[in-house]
Amino acid sequence: MSNWIGIIAWVLLAAYLGFIIWNIRSRHLKMVVKGQKPGPTWLVDLLEVVILAAATYGMAWVSWLRPIDYADSRVVSVRYAYQPLILQTGATRSYYVTVASGNGKQPVQHYTYWTAGAKNQTNSHDATFHWAAIRSP
């Protein structure tokens, strides 16, 4: 629900920007047509722009700049999803996972595995595989 509130707030802020542009333009055109002095018009313009700048800063702070306490479970939730590996059997070979290792000081391993008929790939930054041998009785 909070994502929708944030999106609506950003849309309202963009609509307010459009309103400010339209309002400043129309007031300045009226000022030119009527031959009025620009003093009060410029003060209203300045007030509208200051309100827009404050609202934009507030939204940016709430959306991106706010410090988050990662230990607070009310603010951050973590969910792990696991899928079982399915044994692929064939006439010549069978495997759970194939591994391709990278090069360098800290090589990254790339894993290819099958789950529910779909081929998946991940790397050692995102997953760890533990090898086990199956023994027959």
N, CA, C and O atoms as a DFTB+ gen file, in Angstrom:
548 C
 N C O
     1  1       0.823      -1.190       0.000
     2  2       0.000       0.000       0.000
     3  2       0.868       1.257       0.000
     4  3       0.527       2.248      -0.646
     5  1       1.994       1.220       0.724
     6  2       2.838       2.418       0.798
     7  2       3.458       2.762      -0.546
     8  3       3.746       3.931      -0.802
     9  1       3.673       1.767      -1.421
    10  2       4.199       2.068      -2.747
    11  2       3.209       2.899      -3.541
    12  3       3.605       3.843      -4.226
    13  1       1.932       2.566      -3.461
    14  2       0.911       3.333      -4.176
    15  2       0.797       4.745      -3.636
    16  3       0.588       5.687      -4.401
    17  1       0.932       4.902      -2.333
    18  2       0.881       6.244      -1.743
    19  2       2.035       7.090      -2.274
    20  3       1.837       8.258      -2.608
    21  1       3.222       6.527      -2.356
    22  2       4.374       7.247      -2.881
    23  2       4.213       7.605      -4.342
    24  3       4.547       8.717      -4.751
    25  1       3.701       6.670      -5.134
    26  2       3.488       6.943      -6.556
    27  2       2.464       8.054      -6.734
    28  3       2.661       8.956      -7.547
    29  1       1.378       7.994      -5.984
    30  2       0.347       9.041      -6.059
    31  2       0.924      10.384      -5.629
    32  3       0.609      11.412      -6.229
    33  1       1.765      10.388      -4.598
    34  2       2.377      11.646      -4.143
    35  2       3.279      12.240      -5.227
    36  3       3.270      13.453      -5.435
    37  1       4.065      11.395      -5.929
    38  2       4.913      11.899      -7.017
    39  2       4.072      12.428      -8.176
    40  3       4.427      13.434      -8.791
    41  1       2.964      11.758      -8.478
    42  2       2.073      12.228      -9.544
    43  2       1.460      13.575      -9.166
    44  3       1.361      14.473     -10.001
    45  1       1.050      13.710      -7.902
    46  2       0.507      14.995      -7.439
    47  2       1.562      16.098      -7.507
    48  3       1.246      17.239      -7.846
    49  1       2.790      15.770      -7.193
    50  2       3.864      16.755      -7.270
    51  2       4.100      17.188      -8.723
    52  3       4.316      18.369      -8.992
    53  1       4.058      16.240      -9.645
    54  2       4.201      16.578     -11.066
    55  2       3.014      17.415     -11.539
    56  3       3.188      18.339     -12.334
    57  1       1.808      17.101     -11.056
    58  2       0.631      17.894     -11.417
    59  2       0.753      19.307     -10.853
    60  3       0.359      20.269     -11.511
    61  1       1.289      19.442      -9.651
    62  2       1.493      20.761      -9.055
    63  2       2.503      21.570      -9.875
    64  3       2.337      22.778     -10.043
    65  1       3.547      20.909     -10.385
    66  2       4.510      21.589     -11.257
    67  2       3.813      22.107     -12.514
    68  3       4.043      23.243     -12.928
    69  1       2.965      21.283     -13.119
    70  2       2.208      21.733     -14.284
    71  2       1.291      22.892     -13.955
    72  3       1.161      23.832     -14.739
    73  1       0.647      22.826     -12.783
    74  2      -0.221      23.925     -12.353
    75  2       0.566      25.214     -12.160
    76  3       0.107      26.287     -12.549
    77  1       1.744      25.114     -11.563
    78  2       2.572      26.306     -11.340
    79  2       2.951      26.945     -12.676
    80  3       2.859      28.163     -12.834
    81  1       3.372      26.132     -13.626
    82  2       3.749      26.679     -14.936
    83  2       2.558      27.389     -15.575
    84  3       2.691      28.508     -16.072
    85  1       1.396      26.740     -15.561
    86  2       0.197      27.337     -16.152
    87  2      -0.198      28.606     -15.402
    88  3      -0.528      29.612     -16.029
    89  1      -0.169      28.574     -14.074
    90  2      -0.602      29.704     -13.249
    91  2       0.340      30.906     -13.422
    92  3      -0.124      32.036     -13.569
    93  1       1.649      30.670     -13.406
    94  2       2.607      31.769     -13.592
    95  2       2.418      32.396     -14.964
    96  3       2.414      33.620     -15.093
    97  1       2.264      31.576     -15.977
    98  2       2.078      32.097     -17.335
    99  2       0.808      32.950     -17.427
   100  3       0.832      34.057     -17.966
   101  1      -0.286      32.429     -16.901
   102  2      -1.544      33.184     -17.019
   103  2      -1.499      34.491     -16.212
   104  3      -2.004      35.513     -16.676
   105  1      -0.913      34.471     -15.033
   106  2      -0.821      35.703     -14.235
   107  2       0.078      36.738     -14.895
   108  3      -0.220      37.932     -14.858
   109  1       1.164      36.297     -15.493
   110  2       2.063      37.235     -16.162
   111  2       1.423      37.813     -17.425
   112  3       1.614      38.989     -17.734
   113  1       0.669      36.998     -18.149
   114  2      -0.039      37.525     -19.319
   115  2      -1.090      38.565     -18.904
   116  3      -1.234      39.597     -19.560
   117  1      -1.817      38.294     -17.824
   118  2      -2.798      39.271     -17.320
   119  2      -2.100      40.548     -16.879
   120  3      -2.597      41.650     -17.113
   121  1      -0.940      40.393     -16.236
   122  2      -0.189      41.556     -15.772
   123  2       0.243      42.417     -16.957
   124  3       0.167      43.643     -16.888
   125  1       0.696      41.790     -18.040
   126  2       1.140      42.527     -19.214
   127  2      -0.054      43.221     -19.885
   128  3       0.041      44.385     -20.273
   129  1      -1.175      42.503     -20.019
   130  2      -2.351      43.056     -20.684
   131  2      -2.934      44.228     -19.887
   132  3      -3.304      45.247     -20.469
   133  1      -3.017      44.090     -18.569
   134  2      -3.605      45.139     -17.733
   135  2      -2.610      46.248     -17.397
   136  3      -3.005      47.304     -16.901
   137  1      -1.329      46.019     -17.661
   138  2      -0.320      47.027     -17.373
   139  2      -0.020      47.181     -15.893
   140  3       0.305      48.279     -15.442
   141  1      -0.122      46.108     -15.136
   142  2       0.123      46.157     -13.699
   143  2       1.618      46.071     -13.402
   144  3       2.429      45.695     -14.249
   145  1       1.950      46.439     -12.155
   146  2       3.339      46.307     -11.700
   147  2       3.606      44.852     -11.317
   148  3       2.713      44.162     -10.826
   149  1       4.827      44.393     -11.541
   150  2       5.132      42.981     -11.303
   151  2       5.385      42.606      -9.846
   152  3       5.594      41.423      -9.577
   153  1       5.379      43.510      -8.914
   154  2       5.733      43.226      -7.525
   155  2       4.948      42.091      -6.892
   156  3       5.547      41.084      -6.515
   157  1       3.605      42.214      -6.755
   158  2       2.844      41.133      -6.106
   159  2       2.877      39.822      -6.912
   160  3       2.850      38.738      -6.329
   161  1       2.934      39.917      -8.225
   162  2       2.968      38.714      -9.059
   163  2       4.255      37.931      -8.812
   164  3       4.230      36.704      -8.718
   165  1       5.374      38.635      -8.706
   166  2       6.648      37.956      -8.454
   167  2       6.683      37.312      -7.068
   168  3       7.292      36.256      -6.898
   169  1       6.047      37.923      -6.089
   170  2       6.002      37.330      -4.747
   171  2       5.202      36.031      -4.749
   172  3       5.599      35.053      -4.114
   173  1       4.072      36.019      -5.467
   174  2       3.277      34.788      -5.562
   175  2       4.070      33.707      -6.307
   176  3       4.051      32.539      -5.917
   177  1       4.767      34.102      -7.382
   178  2       5.616      33.155      -8.124
   179  2       6.670      32.547      -7.214
   180  3       6.877      31.334      -7.207
   181  1       7.334      33.403      -6.449
   182  2       8.381      32.940      -5.548
   183  2       7.815      31.990      -4.498
   184  3       8.427      30.965      -4.199
   185  1       6.651      32.320      -3.935
   186  2       6.027      31.461      -2.932
   187  2       5.680      30.092      -3.524
   188  3       5.926      29.070      -2.884
   189  1       5.116      30.053      -4.728
   190  2       4.772      28.776      -5.363
   191  2       6.013      27.931      -5.647
   192  3       5.994      26.717      -5.444
   193  1       7.078      28.557      -6.109
   194  2       8.301      27.821      -6.418
   195  2       8.960      27.308      -5.137
   196  3       9.498      26.201      -5.127
   197  1       8.928      28.090      -4.062
   198  2       9.497      27.642      -2.780
   199  2       8.711      26.446      -2.249
   200  3       9.301      25.494      -1.738
   201  1       7.374      26.487      -2.367
   202  2       6.555      25.349      -1.927
   203  2       6.882      24.111      -2.758
   204  3       7.004      23.016      -2.209
   205  1       7.027      24.271      -4.077
   206  2       7.382      23.146      -4.941
   207  2       8.758      22.589      -4.580
   208  3       8.927      21.371      -4.522
   209  1       9.738      23.451      -4.339
   210  2      11.086      22.989      -3.984
   211  2      11.076      22.240      -2.656
   212  3      11.744      21.215      -2.520
   213  1      10.325      22.740      -1.676
   214  2      10.247      22.061      -0.376
   215  2       9.558      20.706      -0.513
   216  3       9.995      19.723       0.086
   217  1       8.488      20.650      -1.298
   218  2       7.786      19.378      -1.497
   219  2       8.668      18.381      -2.255
   220  3       8.665      17.192      -1.937
   221  1       9.415      18.849      -3.243
   222  2      10.313      17.968      -3.996
   223  2      11.431      17.439      -3.101
   224  3      11.767      16.256      -3.162
   225  1      12.004      18.303      -2.277
   226  2      13.039      17.852      -1.349
   227  2      12.464      16.829      -0.363
   228  3      13.091      15.805      -0.090
   229  1      11.274      17.107       0.164
   230  2      10.651      16.164       1.096
   231  2      10.380      14.813       0.457
   232  3      10.627      13.776       1.072
   233  1       9.877      14.815      -0.771
   234  2       9.616      13.549      -1.452
   235  2      10.916      12.813      -1.775
   236  3      10.975      11.589      -1.655
   237  1      11.948      13.536      -2.179
   238  2      13.234      12.895      -2.459
   239  2      13.819      12.296      -1.188
   240  3      14.396      11.209      -1.223
   241  1      13.676      12.991      -0.077
   242  2      14.201      12.467       1.189
   243  2      13.443      11.203       1.593
   244  3      14.053      10.208       1.984
   245  1      12.127      11.244       1.497
   246  2      11.323      10.082       1.889
   247  2      11.554       8.911       0.938
   248  3      11.587       7.758       1.368
   249  1      11.714       9.202      -0.355
   250  2      11.842       8.129      -1.344
   251  2      13.240       7.523      -1.399
   252  3      13.369       6.302      -1.490
   253  1      14.303       8.353      -1.345
   254  2      15.643       7.835      -1.604
   255  2      16.676       8.152      -0.535
   256  3      17.598       7.358      -0.348
   257  1      16.574       9.252       0.164
   258  2      17.662       9.705       1.032
   259  2      17.496       9.328       2.497
   260  3      18.424       9.515       3.284
   261  1      16.357       8.810       2.876
   262  2      16.070       8.488       4.275
   263  2      16.927       7.320       4.736
   264  3      16.985       6.299       4.052
   265  1      17.602       7.445       5.896
   266  2      18.385       6.310       6.400
   267  2      17.447       5.209       6.893
   268  3      16.446       5.484       7.555
   269  1      17.778       3.971       6.567
   270  2      16.934       2.827       6.918
   271  2      17.653       1.969       7.942
   272  3      18.828       1.644       7.773
   273  1      16.944       1.598       9.013
   274  2      17.479       0.674      10.008
   275  2      17.157      -0.741       9.537
   276  3      16.016      -1.190       9.645
   277  1      18.152      -1.433       9.021
   278  2      17.931      -2.751       8.444
   279  2      17.598      -3.804       9.500
   280  3      17.141      -4.892       9.149
   281  1      17.811      -3.512      10.776
   282  2      17.493      -4.460      11.836
   283  2      16.037      -4.345      12.277
   284  3      15.547      -5.221      12.989
   285  1      15.335      -3.289      11.874
   286  2      13.942      -3.077      12.268
   287  2      13.032      -3.892      11.359
   288  3      12.947      -3.626      10.160
   289  1      12.352      -4.882      11.926
   290  2      11.504      -5.763      11.113
   291  2      10.233      -5.068      10.640
   292  3       9.569      -5.579       9.739
   293  1       9.874      -3.934      11.208
   294  2       8.696      -3.203      10.728
   295  2       9.005      -2.456       9.434
   296  3       8.095      -2.150       8.663
   297  1      10.271      -2.163       9.194
   298  2      10.668      -1.391       8.019
   299  2      11.136      -2.292       6.883
   300  3      10.830      -2.041       5.717
   301  1      11.882      -3.345       7.226
   302  2      12.492      -4.205       6.218
   303  2      12.001      -5.633       6.427
   304  3      11.981      -6.134       7.552
   305  1      11.611      -6.277       5.346
   306  2      11.260      -7.690       5.428
   307  2      12.097      -8.451       4.413
   308  3      12.349      -7.972       3.307
   309  1      12.516      -9.625       4.801
   310  2      13.340     -10.464       3.944
   311  2      12.593     -11.766       3.708
   312  3      12.036     -12.350       4.637
   313  1      12.586     -12.215       2.462
   314  2      11.904     -13.451       2.117
   315  2      12.833     -14.283       1.250
   316  3      13.428     -13.780       0.296
   317  1      12.950     -15.537       1.584
   318  2      13.760     -16.461       0.811
   319  2      12.839     -17.466       0.135
   320  3      11.896     -17.966       0.748
   321  1      13.111     -17.753      -1.108
   322  2      12.333     -18.744      -1.845
   323  2      13.284     -19.824      -2.342
   324  3      14.331     -19.530      -2.918
   325  1      12.913     -21.053      -2.116
   326  2      13.734     -22.176      -2.541
   327  2      12.934     -23.028      -3.512
   328  3      11.721     -23.182      -3.365
   329  1      13.614     -23.576      -4.496
   330  2      13.007     -24.516      -5.416
   331  2      13.869     -25.767      -5.440
   332  3      15.096     -25.678      -5.493
   333  1      13.235     -26.931      -5.399
   334  2      14.039     -28.163      -5.400
   335  2      14.691     -28.388      -6.758
   336  3      14.122     -28.076      -7.804
   337  1      15.895     -28.934      -6.711
   338  2      16.582     -29.292      -7.947
   339  2      16.056     -30.632      -8.437
   340  3      15.852     -31.552      -7.646
   341  1      15.841     -30.737      -9.725
   342  2      15.278     -31.953     -10.313
   343  2      16.375     -32.678     -11.075
   344  3      17.092     -32.078     -11.876
   345  1      16.495     -33.956     -10.822
   346  2      17.509     -34.764     -11.482
   347  2      17.137     -34.948     -12.950
   348  3      16.035     -35.393     -13.270
   349  1      18.076     -34.596     -13.844
   350  2      17.882     -34.802     -15.271
   351  2      18.616     -36.086     -15.641
   352  3      19.836     -36.178     -15.506
   353  1      17.880     -37.046     -16.096
   354  2      18.515     -38.318     -16.437
   355  2      18.529     -38.507     -17.945
   356  3      17.650     -38.034     -18.666
   357  1      19.535     -39.198     -18.384
   358  2      19.667     -39.488     -19.809
   359  2      20.385     -40.812     -19.986
   360  3      20.800     -41.441     -19.012
   361  1      20.527     -41.227     -21.224
   362  2      21.172     -42.516     -21.502
   363  2      22.660     -42.460     -21.186
   364  3      23.235     -43.453     -20.741
   365  1      23.294     -41.297     -21.414
   366  2      24.740     -41.236     -21.231
   367  2      25.158     -40.521     -19.961
   368  3      26.234     -40.799     -19.433
   369  1      24.345     -39.614     -19.458
   370  2      24.761     -38.867     -18.267
   371  2      23.529     -38.335     -17.525
   372  3      22.429     -38.261     -18.071
   373  1      23.756     -37.973     -16.277
   374  2      22.728     -37.306     -15.496
   375  2      23.431     -36.321     -14.558
   376  3      24.564     -36.558     -14.137
   377  1      22.763     -35.233     -14.238
   378  2      23.387     -34.221     -13.391
   379  2      22.332     -33.385     -12.678
   380  3      21.188     -33.282     -13.118
   381  1      22.745     -32.803     -11.583
   382  2      21.927     -31.819     -10.874
   383  2      22.303     -30.416     -11.345
   384  3      21.456     -29.636     -11.781
   385  1      23.619     -30.117     -11.242
   386  2      24.093     -28.762     -11.498
   387  2      25.387     -28.838     -12.301
   388  3      26.238     -29.687     -12.036
   389  1      25.532     -27.953     -13.277
   390  2      26.818     -27.804     -13.945
   391  2      27.424     -26.482     -13.492
   392  3      26.710     -25.503     -13.274
   393  1      28.752     -26.463     -13.352
   394  2      29.445     -25.297     -12.839
   395  2      30.517     -24.873     -13.827
   396  3      31.292     -25.699     -14.309
   397  1      30.557     -23.568     -14.128
   398  2      31.629     -22.988     -14.937
   399  2      32.301     -21.922     -14.089
   400  3      31.645     -20.987     -13.630
   401  1      33.615     -22.059     -13.875
   402  2      34.341     -21.117     -13.022
   403  2      34.955     -20.004     -13.853
   404  3      35.417     -20.223     -14.973
   405  1      34.950     -18.791     -13.274
   406  2      35.586     -17.649     -13.912
   407  2      37.057     -17.570     -13.559
   408  3      37.574     -18.438     -12.855
   409  1      37.734     -16.546     -14.035
   410  2      39.159     -16.357     -13.784
   411  2      39.370     -15.150     -12.878
   412  3      38.441     -14.375     -12.650
   413  1      40.575     -14.989     -12.365
   414  2      40.922     -13.831     -11.564
   415  2      41.241     -14.205     -10.124
   416  3      41.310     -15.384      -9.775
   417  1      41.437     -13.170      -9.284
   418  2      41.777     -13.412      -7.881
   419  2      40.607     -14.024      -7.118
   420  3      40.803     -14.913      -6.290
   421  1      39.388     -13.552      -7.391
   422  2      38.192     -14.092      -6.749
   423  2      37.231     -14.540      -7.843
   424  3      36.301     -13.812      -8.188
   425  1      37.449     -15.730      -8.390
   426  2      36.638     -16.163      -9.525
   427  2      35.180     -16.384      -9.115
   428  3      34.886     -16.820      -8.001
   429  1      34.307     -16.080     -10.020
   430  2      32.881     -16.269      -9.819
   431  2      32.474     -17.557     -10.512
   432  3      32.807     -17.780     -11.676
   433  1      31.758     -18.396      -9.795
   434  2      31.260     -19.622     -10.398
   435  2      29.859     -19.367     -10.938
   436  3      29.044     -18.708     -10.291
   437  1      29.587     -19.894     -12.128
   438  2      28.280     -19.749     -12.759
   439  2      27.603     -21.117     -12.755
   440  3      28.141     -22.079     -13.302
   441  1      26.423     -21.204     -12.140
   442  2      25.698     -22.457     -12.001
   443  2      24.551     -22.509     -13.003
   444  3      23.841     -21.526     -13.215
   445  1      24.389     -23.666     -13.606
   446  2      23.241     -23.930     -14.477
   447  2      22.519     -25.134     -13.895
   448  3      23.136     -26.173     -13.662
   449  1      21.221     -25.005     -13.659
   450  2      20.454     -26.094     -13.063
   451  2      19.036     -26.070     -13.603
   452  3      18.606     -25.103     -14.231
   453  1      18.318     -27.158     -13.343
   454  2      16.956     -27.317     -13.850
   455  2      15.979     -27.368     -12.683
   456  3      16.230     -28.049     -11.689
   457  1      14.883     -26.659     -12.800
   458  2      13.780     -26.749     -11.833
   459  2      12.480     -26.785     -12.618
   460  3      12.231     -25.909     -13.446
   461  1      11.662     -27.776     -12.371
   462  2      10.338     -27.921     -12.989
   463  2      10.390     -27.735     -14.502
   464  3       9.539     -27.054     -15.075
   465  1      11.399     -28.344     -15.157
   466  2      11.481     -28.300     -16.603
   467  2      12.065     -27.025     -17.183
   468  3      12.129     -26.892     -18.405
   469  1      12.493     -26.084     -16.354
   470  2      13.054     -24.826     -16.843
   471  2      14.545     -24.771     -16.509
   472  3      14.963     -25.162     -15.419
   473  1      15.329     -24.285     -17.453
   474  2      16.769     -24.131     -17.242
   475  2      17.017     -22.797     -16.551
   476  3      16.558     -21.762     -17.034
   477  1      17.734     -22.800     -15.433
   478  2      18.024     -21.594     -14.654
   479  2      19.528     -21.406     -14.545
   480  3      20.295     -22.368     -14.563
   481  1      19.933     -20.149     -14.431
   482  2      21.340     -19.844     -14.251
   483  2      21.489     -18.806     -13.142
   484  3      20.678     -17.887     -13.027
   485  1      22.523     -18.959     -12.334
   486  2      22.849     -17.993     -11.288
   487  2      24.355     -18.025     -11.085
   488  3      25.053     -18.820     -11.714
   489  1      24.860     -17.156     -10.203
   490  2      26.301     -17.155      -9.947
   491  2      26.560     -17.308      -8.465
   492  3      25.625     -17.329      -7.664
   493  1      27.833     -17.417      -8.094
   494  2      28.192     -17.686      -6.705
   495  2      27.986     -16.473      -5.804
   496  3      28.102     -16.598      -4.585
   497  1      27.681     -15.291      -6.372
   498  2      27.325     -14.155      -5.535
   499  2      25.907     -14.320      -4.985
   500  3      25.603     -13.833      -3.897
   501  1      25.041     -15.005      -5.736
   502  2      23.630     -15.125      -5.380
   503  2      23.246     -16.479      -4.804
   504  3      22.164     -16.604      -4.230
   505  1      24.088     -17.495      -4.934
   506  2      23.687     -18.830      -4.501
   507  2      24.905     -19.643      -4.095
   508  3      26.034     -19.351      -4.488
   509  1      24.648     -20.659      -3.307
   510  2      25.671     -21.608      -2.906
   511  2      25.088     -23.006      -3.075
   512  3      23.944     -23.255      -2.693
   513  1      25.856     -23.898      -3.634
   514  2      25.407     -25.268      -3.802
   515  2      26.277     -26.169      -2.946
   516  3      27.498     -26.019      -2.903
   517  1      25.628     -27.113      -2.259
   518  2      26.347     -28.104      -1.460
   519  2      26.199     -29.437      -2.167
   520  3      25.096     -29.846      -2.531
   521  1      27.315     -30.103      -2.354
   522  2      27.320     -31.358      -3.096
   523  2      27.097     -32.519      -2.135
   524  3      27.621     -32.538      -1.021
   525  1      26.322     -33.467      -2.584
   526  2      26.077     -34.665      -1.778
   527  2      26.092     -35.887      -2.700
   528  3      25.596     -35.837      -3.825
   529  1      26.664     -36.972      -2.210
   530  2      26.675     -38.208      -2.977
   531  2      25.539     -39.110      -2.477
   532  3      25.315     -39.236      -1.273
   533  1      24.838     -39.727      -3.412
   534  2      23.750     -40.636      -3.046
   535  2      24.309     -42.049      -3.079
   536  3      24.874     -42.498      -4.077
   537  1      24.132     -42.733      -1.961
   538  2      24.628     -44.106      -1.852
   539  2      23.448     -45.062      -1.878
   540  3      22.427     -44.825      -1.232
   541  1      23.596     -46.127      -2.618
   542  2      22.537     -47.153      -2.606
   543  2      22.836     -48.156      -1.503
   544  3      23.993     -48.449      -1.201
   545  1      21.761     -48.680      -0.903
   546  2      21.965     -49.606       0.231
   547  2      22.540     -50.931      -0.159
   548  3      22.756     -51.788       0.699
